Amino acid sequence: MVGIYPDATIIQEEKMTMNELTFIKQPNEASDILGQFYDQNGKIIDLTHPKRLIGTDLKSLRVLNVIAVADGEKKIEAIYRAIKGKYITLLITDEATAISLLNMEVK
């Protein structure tokens, strides 16, 4: 699972369990924003757990100005997918992450 680890905020804050994440991981290579998951192309993965969450749904992010702050090797793939899904308008990151993202776009 890209960007989701036992130390992820969604696990630490007990919004999801590791069992739920394992279930999501098996058929999908998933990343998440606000506890809602998307695939390698940025397409939303239809799951039932977002109905238990309070917050902005992922589809709404496409019409909002979203400023994301993210960095680190573990998150590069998830950030890239979020950009592809058009969930992020502006990204604040470090130089190494930015270079990695640019290199991914070249491939």
C-alpha positions, 0 to 999 in steps of 0.5 A: 500500500502506497503511503499507508503504514502502521504509523500513518495518521489514519491508523494512529488516530484509529480512524481505520484498523490495520485489518481494514487497510489489509483488506484494501491493500489486497486488490488495490495499490492504494493511496489516501487523502482524508481517509479516502482511497484512490488508485495509481491513476488517481481514481477513487476506490469505492469503499464503505468506510468513508461513510463513517468519516466526517469531512470533505469527500475526495470528489469535492477536492477537484473543485476546491483550491487545495494546498497540500504539504507533504514530503518524504520518500514514503509519500512520493507515489501517493503524492504523484497519484494525488496530482494525477487525480487532480486532488491537489492544486498547490504542493509544498514539499522539499527539493528531494521530493519535488525532483522525484516527482518530476522524474516520475513524470518523465517516465 
